[in-house]
Amino acid sequence: MALTGVDDHSRFCVSARLMTRERTQAVCDGFSSALKTYGLPSQVLTDNGKVFTGRFAQPPVEVLFDRICRENGIDHILTQPRSPTTTGKIERFHRSLRVEFNTRQVFRNLKTAQEALDEWVTYYNTQRPHQSLADCTPESRFQAAVGHEQRQLRRPERSGEQWVSRRVARNGIVCVDSQHVSVGKNYSGSTCDVLVTDGLFQFWVGNELLKTVARTSKGEIRKSMPKAQCRGDEFSGSDAGLPKQIGRAATEGRHGAPRCPLSQVPLKLAQELRQLGSFMLAQ
């Protein structure tokens, strides 16, 4: 699996990140990394995949990718269904990637594959002539806010009246207004930020949207919860600042089972690249 992104004007590749699965957090980490490195575009174009948008869900929800765009003033445009010409430039990049990088080669692990891909992307951006650019390189056309201040990626603001903070219990439960919601044991002990609306709760840990559930009650909700409110579990309000980082998630699966080390999993890019998550930037 790979997340790819190119600049619409220059065809400059701003993201080419391999991943074992198309997970929301991995996709948004790759997107955020591109924004931090090259600055914020005015628009971003993606397909209608669930990792990119929740506008077509029932009920509609705001996924993390949509939220990053909204909080940073980026206009998120979606492709029309069954309209491959809309993303012709990124598809042309994919064709070059498959042929020139030789995606049929087998790598020992994901790290080795990513290093090789990074090397090819550098060549593509800085040395490879591009026919549609009059045989210039993408780098020669790409300008990352040269001559003016680069817009920087904003941190999420969760201090408003609609936000409350809870600590995830040992059993993976978060309690809000006597409503108990499971977000997963692997988040045990982490600070969970909850967006409260008239009809929904959204549960966030860091920049990851864990769950959206219907709200079963109405009325004012405490900003923080006393420890004794939920028997046998630990809950407390969060201090100001960034949410607590998750350490176990990197080594354990969703249900706490050890993950197989990547070094033991041969990676064949011909299989991994069959489905590509991609985006295009417009400055």
N, C-alpha and C positions, 0 to 999 in steps of 0.2 A: 504494500500500500504506500502511496506517496501523496503528499500535499504539495502542489506546485502553484506558483504565482508568477505572472509576468506583467511588466508595465505595458500598457496599451500603446503608448506612443513609440517607445524605443525597442520593445520586445526584450528588454533587460529582465533576466530571471531574478526575482527577489526572494523566491522560496522554492526549495526542492528538498523536502524533508521526508525521509522514509519512516514508516511505522508498521508495527506488526498488525495492528487493527485500526479501523477508522473510529477512533474515540474522540468525543467532543473536546476533552482536555488537550489531547495531543494535537489536534487540528488547530485549536485556538492558541496553543503555545507557539506553534509554527507561524501563525498569522501575526501574533503579537511580536514575535521576534523580528519579522520583516518590517513591521511598523516602527519598532525601536531603532532598527538599523537604517532604514531609508526614509523615515518620516511618514506623516499621515497624508494619504491621498484625499481628493475630494469625493471620489466614488470608488466602489469596489463591485465587481460583477461576479456572481457565482451561479451555480445551478441550484435546484430546489431541494438538495439533499437535506436530511434531518439534522446533520451537524452544522449546516449553514443557516437554516431558518426553521421556525416553528409556526409560520404564518398559516400553514395549511393543516395544522393539527386541529383536533376537535376536543376541547376548545383551543383556539390559538394561544400559543405561549411564546415568550421571548427567550430564545436560546442564547447561550453565551456569545456566539459569534455575532448575532444581531445586537446584543447589548454592547459589546466592544465598539461596534460601529456607531451606535447611538451616542454613547458616552463621549466619543471622540469626534463627533460631527461629521462622520463619513456616511455618505448616501449609499445604502446597500441596495443594489439593483439585482433582480433575479432574471434568469433567462426564461424565455417562453418555452413551454413544453414542446418537445420534438422539433427544436430549432437549432440544429448543430452549427449553422452558419453564424449564430450569435457569438459563439466562442471559437471562431475559426482560428484566431491567433494562438490561443493556448493549445488547441488541438494540433496545430502545425508544430508547436514546440514539443508536444508529446511525440509526434512522429520522428522528429530529429533525435529526441532522447532515446527512443526505442532502437533506432538504427545505429546512431553514432556511438552511443554509450554501450550498445550490445547488452540489452536487458536479459538475454538468455544465459549470461555467465552466472556462475554460482559462487557466492561468497560464504566465508566461514561463519560470519555473524553480522548483525545489523550495523555495528560500529564500523567494520571494515567496508561494508557496502556504502555507508554514508560518506566515508572519507573519499572513496573512489568517485562517488557521484559529485561531491563538492569540487573535486579536481576538474571534472568534466564541465560543470557549470561555470567555473572560473574561465576555462578555455572558451566556452560558448559566449560568455559575456564580453571577454576582453580581446580575443584573437580571431574568432571565427567570423568571416565576412557573411553578411546577411543580404540575400538578393533583394528583398523588399526595401532595404535601407541603402540602396545603391552601392552594395558591397562594403558598406561601413559596418563596424561592430556595434552591438547594442550599447556598449559602454559609452561610445562616442556620442550617442543620442540621448543617453539617460542623464538627467540632472536631478539630483536629490537635494532640492531646495538650495541650489547654488545661488549665491548673491543675496539671499534673504533668509530670515530666521526659519529654521525647520520646526514644524509643528510637532510637539512631543506627545507620546502616548500618555493618557491620563490614568491615574489610579481610580479604581471604583470608589464612589462616594456612598457610604452606607450609614450616614449619621442622621438621616431625615426621620420624620415622624413615622414613616411607614416601615422602618427597619427596627427589628429587635434582635438580640443576640442570645444564644443558648449554647451550652456545652453538650456535645454528643455523649450520651451515657455509654457505659461499658457494653451494653447489649445493642448499641447502635440506634437507640431511640432518642428522638428530640421531642420535648413537650412544649407546646405552645397553646395557652388558653385551654388547658385540660385536654387537648387533642394530642395523642401520641402518634408519632410518625417515625417509621424506620428508615434511616438513610444508609445503613450498612455498618457492621461491626468494625470494618477497617478504618472508619473515621472516629472511632472511640477516643474520647478525650479532646477532640478538636473543637475549636470555636465554629459555630454554625450561625451565619447571618440569615435571618428570615425576613423576606419581603411580604408584608401584610397588606392585602387589598380587601375589598368588600366581600369577595367570593373565593379568593385563592390564597394559599401560602406557597412561596417559593423558597426552597432551602439551598443555601450556597455555602460551600467551604472553599475559601480562597476565591479563585476565578471560575470554579466549577459549579454549574447548576446541577444539584443532585436529584431534586424531585420537585414536582409541582402537584399539589393536592387541593381538593375542594375544601373550603373552610366550612365547618359545621356549626359555628356559633358567630354571634355578632357582639359588638361592644369593644370597650377599650382593653388593650392587652399590655401587661407589664413589660417594661423595657428589658428587665432582667428577672430571672427566676430564682427564688430561694432554693438552697440545696435540698431542703427537706420536702419539697413539693412532690417529688417523684421518689417513691420508696426504693431503696436499694441501689440507686444510681446517683451519679454526681452531675449536678447542674450548677452553673453560675453565670453571671453576666460577664461579658468580655471587656478587657481593657481597651482603651483607644489604640489604634494602630492597625498594622496588617494582621490578618487572620493567621492562626497557627499553621505551620507547614506540616504536611502529612509525611511521616517517614515510612510507615509500614506499607503504604500503597505501592511503593516501588519494588518491594520484595514479596508481597503476598497478593493473592488473588482477591476477588470481591468478597469471597466467603472465608478468607483467612488461609486458604490453601497455598502452599509454596508454589511459586511460578517456576517453570522450567527455565534455567539460565539460557540466555540468547546464544551463548557460545555452543550450546548443544543442538541448536536449531539451524540447519542449513537454510540459506535464504536464496531462493531462485527468483530473480526479479521479473522474469517472464510471467510468473504467476502473480507476484505481488502487485504488478503494475496494471493488471487487467481493469481495476477500478481506480481511477485517479480523482482525488478531490482537488479542485483547482479554483483559483480566483484570478481576476485581472484588475489592475489598478489604473485609475485615470487621475493624473495630476491636475 
